[in-house]
Amino acid sequence: MIENLVMAAALSLLTCATPEHPGLSEAQAKDNVILSAAKAAKATDAGVKVAQPVDAGAKPADEAAAKAQDAGPAPTKSPAPAKPVDAGTAVGAPDAGVAKASPRPMAPEVKDLVDRMQAFYEKTQDFSASFQQVYTYKTFKRVSKSSGKVTYKKPALMRWEYETQDGKPSPRTFVLAGDRVYAFDPGAKLLTRAAISTNQLSASVTFLWGQGKLADEFSIATVACKDCKGTLLELTPLVPDPRFKRVKLEVDPKSAQVIRSIVIDPDGSENAITFLEMVTNTGVDEKTFKLAPPPGTQVQDFLPKQ
């Protein structure tokens, strides 16, 4: 699901450095969507300033709200602007020059499940759930486990509250609000802000918003899964995508809800997110997607210059 649901994840941070990314944990190196988005947007302003309350729920079409959301003291310029850290594959669209493969015909029962799943999310206005994330690092040969809560509301509002990582408290917050993405680390008192081009996200994300058809972008088939409670669908992009090799969605055959999402990275690593206790259409308040960092919080800005 932010690009596991921004590739979800959206998403694990903070501990010691890794050789490939000095100063970043393995989880940061793989999951820091904020910095990846900043790289994709070619942001150059890496100034730091004291945080003001951030309205992460502003709609991108509302220019005044968007400016208010980004308001705050002007960033302090460094002698030489810092370059965004390369935290993994940048969020970007597949190469438009690559030929699109022909989709494999779906079996009737697969098409029926995909159609019902698509219809379920088209009529879903909001949902919230607990989640468990298991990231298997192929290169590092290790597994990292995280848990927390996720909340979603149309159009394009999502909040991930990480609570634990590898059995230890590790609070972090990620918010996607239209074309803005935010990460707040309360331990470091750091808020990171960046832009993300939502029109370049794949249908594996945008179908949650009622946009994009999975069958238009992927060949879809069922695969065997002895440990699955639902039906496991494997989605292979018709156009090679630098962000991932494949996506697997475990779907409840009765409700057509996605109960687990697995994104296979280009290097073979796997980011699996299981959704528990999901509730839908409860009227989630847009205030849920607003951040109010405490005084003294620094803001690391990767937003494009106005």
C-alpha positions in Angstrom: 0.0 0.0 0.0 2.5 5.0 0.9 4.8 3.7 -1.8 4.1 0.7 0.4 1.5 3.0 1.1 4.4 5.4 0.2 6.0 2.4 0.1 4.3 3.2 3.1 6.2 3.6 4.3 6.0 5.0 4.6 9.2 4.2 6.6 11.2 3.2 9.6 13.8 5.4 11.2 16.5 6.0 13.8 19.4 4.2 15.4 23.1 3.8 14.3 24.8 4.5 11.0 25.2 2.2 8.1 28.2 2.1 5.8 26.2 3.1 2.7 24.4 6.0 4.4 26.6 7.5 7.2 24.5 8.8 10.1 21.4 6.8 9.0 20.1 3.5 10.3 19.4 0.7 8.0 15.7 1.5 8.3 16.4 5.2 7.5 18.5 4.2 4.5 15.7 2.1 3.1 12.5 3.9 4.3 13.2 7.6 4.5 10.4 8.6 2.1 10.9 12.3 3.0 14.4 12.5 1.8 13.7 10.3 -1.3 10.9 12.7 -2.2 13.2 15.6 -1.7 15.7 14.1 -4.1 13.0 13.5 -6.7 11.9 17.1 -6.4 15.5 18.2 -6.8 15.1 20.4 -3.7 18.1 22.6 -2.9 17.0 24.5 0.2 18.1 22.5 3.2 17.8 25.4 5.7 16.8 24.7 9.4 14.5 26.8 11.4 12.4 26.6 14.6 9.1 24.9 14.0 5.7 26.5 13.9 2.5 24.5 14.1 2.1 22.7 10.7 -1.2 22.2 9.1 -0.7 19.0 7.2 -4.3 18.8 6.2 -4.3 21.7 3.7 -5.6 20.8 0.3 -3.0 21.3 -2.4 -5.5 23.2 -4.6 -6.0 25.8 -1.9 -3.0 28.1 -2.5 -3.7 30.2 0.6 -3.9 27.2 2.8 -0.8 25.7 1.3 1.1 28.9 2.0 -0.2 29.0 5.5 0.9 25.4 6.0 4.4 26.3 4.9 4.6 29.5 6.9 7.3 30.2 9.4 10.4 32.2 9.8 12.7 32.3 6.8 15.2 29.4 6.9 18.7 30.2 8.0 21.0 29.9 5.0 24.1 27.8 5.4 27.4 29.0 3.7 26.9 26.1 1.3 23.5 24.6 1.0 23.4 21.0 2.2 22.4 18.4 -0.3 19.6 16.0 0.5 20.8 12.6 1.7 20.2 9.8 -0.8 18.0 7.6 1.3 17.3 5.0 -1.3 15.3 5.0 -4.5 13.8 8.3 -5.3 10.0 8.6 -5.7 9.6 9.0 -9.5 7.6 7.8 -12.4 8.7 4.9 -14.6 10.6 5.9 -17.8 8.0 7.0 -20.3 10.2 5.7 -23.1 10.0 2.1 -22.0 7.6 -0.1 -23.9 4.6 -1.3 -22.0 4.2 -5.0 -21.7 0.9 -6.6 -22.6 -1.0 -7.7 -19.5 -1.6 -11.4 -19.0 -5.3 -12.2 -19.1 -6.7 -12.5 -15.6 -8.6 -15.7 -14.6 -12.3 -14.9 -14.1 -12.0 -15.4 -10.3 -9.0 -13.1 -10.1 -10.7 -10.4 -12.1 -13.8 -10.7 -9.9 -11.6 -10.2 -6.8 -9.7 -7.3 -8.3 -12.9 -5.6 -9.4 -14.4 -6.0 -5.9 -11.2 -4.7 -4.2 -11.1 -1.7 -6.5 -14.8 -1.0 -5.9 -14.3 -1.3 -2.1 -11.7 1.4 -2.0 -13.5 3.6 -4.5 -16.5 3.8 -2.0 -14.2 4.0 1.1 -13.9 7.6 2.3 -11.6 6.9 5.3 -10.1 4.1 7.2 -8.0 3.5 10.3 -6.1 0.4 11.4 -3.3 -0.9 13.5 -0.3 -2.2 11.5 2.7 -4.5 11.8 5.6 -3.9 9.5 8.3 -6.5 8.7 11.2 -5.2 6.6 13.5 -8.0 5.3 16.8 -6.5 4.2 18.4 -8.8 1.6 21.7 -7.0 1.6 22.1 -6.7 5.3 20.5 -10.2 5.9 18.4 -9.0 8.8 14.8 -8.3 9.7 13.3 -5.2 11.3 9.8 -5.2 12.9 7.7 -2.1 13.6 4.2 -1.4 14.7 1.8 1.4 15.0 -1.4 2.9 13.6 -2.4 4.3 10.2 -5.3 6.6 9.3 -6.4 7.6 5.8 -9.0 10.0 4.4 -9.8 11.0 0.9 -8.4 12.8 -0.9 -4.8 11.8 -0.4 -4.5 12.3 3.4 -2.6 9.6 5.3 -1.0 9.5 8.7 1.4 6.8 10.0 2.1 6.7 13.8 5.0 4.4 14.5 5.1 3.2 18.1 7.7 0.5 18.3 10.7 -0.8 16.3 12.2 -4.2 17.1 10.4 -4.4 20.4 11.4 -1.0 21.7 9.5 2.3 21.8 10.2 4.3 18.7 7.6 7.0 18.2 7.7 8.7 14.8 5.0 10.3 12.7 4.6 10.4 8.9 1.9 12.5 7.2 1.0 12.6 3.5 -1.2 15.6 2.8 -1.8 16.1 -0.9 1.5 17.1 -2.5 3.3 17.5 0.9 4.9 14.9 3.0 6.1 15.4 6.6 8.2 13.3 9.1 8.3 14.2 12.8 10.9 12.6 15.1 10.0 13.7 18.7 13.2 12.2 20.1 15.4 14.4 17.8 12.9 17.3 17.9 13.0 17.4 14.1 10.3 17.9 11.5 11.2 17.2 7.9 9.0 18.6 5.1 9.1 17.8 1.4 7.0 17.9 -1.8 5.9 14.7 -3.5 4.3 14.5 -6.9 1.2 12.4 -6.3 0.5 12.2 -10.0 3.6 10.1 -10.4 2.6 7.5 -7.7 1.6 4.1 -9.1 -1.9 2.7 -9.1 -0.8 0.4 -6.2 -1.2 3.6 -4.1 -3.7 5.8 -5.9 -6.4 3.1 -6.2 -6.9 3.8 -2.4 -8.0 7.2 -3.4 -10.4 6.0 -6.1 -7.9 6.9 -8.8 -6.1 4.6 -11.3 -6.9 1.1 -12.2 -4.6 -1.7 -11.1 -5.3 -3.7 -14.2 -4.1 -0.8 -16.4 -0.6 -0.8 -14.8 -0.1 -4.4 -13.7 -0.3 -8.0 -14.7 -2.2 -9.6 -11.8 -2.3 -13.3 -10.8 -2.8 -15.3 -7.7 0.2 -17.0 -6.1 0.3 -19.8 -3.6 0.7 -18.8 0.1 0.4 -21.4 2.8 0.5 -18.9 5.6 -2.1 -16.5 4.2 -5.6 -16.1 5.6 -6.8 -14.4 2.4 -6.0 -14.6 -1.3 -2.5 -13.5 -2.3 -2.4 -11.4 -5.5 1.0 -10.7 -7.3 1.1 -7.5 -9.2 3.9 -7.2 -11.8 4.3 -3.7 -13.4 3.7 -3.6 -17.2 6.4 -1.0 -17.4 9.6 -1.6 -15.4 9.5 0.7 -12.3 12.8 1.7 -10.6 11.0 1.9 -7.2 10.0 -1.8 -6.9 10.0 -5.1 -8.7 6.6 -6.4 -7.7 3.8 -5.8 -5.3 1.8 -8.5 -3.5 -1.6 -7.9 -1.9 -3.2 -10.3 0.4 -7.0 -9.7 0.1 -9.9 -10.9 2.2 -12.0 -12.8 -0.3 -15.2 -11.8 1.5 -14.8 -8.1 2.2 -12.2 -7.5 -0.6 -10.1 -5.4 1.8 -6.3 -5.5 1.6 -5.1 -7.2 4.8 -1.4 -7.3 3.9 0.8 -5.5 1.4 4.2 -6.7 0.4 6.5 -4.5 -1.8 9.6 -6.2 -3.3 12.4 -3.7 -3.8 14.7 -3.8 -6.8 17.4 -5.4 -4.6 15.1 -8.1 -3.4 14.3 -6.7 0.0 10.7 -7.0 1.1 8.5 -4.5 3.0 5.5 -6.3 4.4 2.7 -4.4 6.2 -0.2 -6.3 7.8 -3.3 -4.3 8.7 -5.3 -5.2 11.8 -8.6 -4.1 13.3 -9.4 -2.0 10.2 -12.5 0.2 10.4 -13.9 2.3 7.5 -16.1 5.3 6.9 -16.1 6.6 10.5 -15.9 10.3 9.5 -12.2 10.8 10.4 -11.6 14.5 11.2 -9.1 16.4 9.0 -7.5 17.7 12.1 -6.0 14.2 12.4 -3.6 15.1 9.7 -2.3 18.3 11.3 1.0 18.3 13.1 1.8 20.7 16.0 5.5 20.1 17.0 6.5 21.4 20.4 8.5 24.6 20.8 12.1 24.2 20.0 11.5 21.7 17.2 13.8 22.2 14.2 12.4 22.1 10.6 14.4 20.6 7.8 13.0 22.0 4.6 13.1 20.2 1.3 10.1 22.1 -0.2 10.7 23.8 -3.5 11.4 27.5 -3.5 8.4 29.6 -4.1 
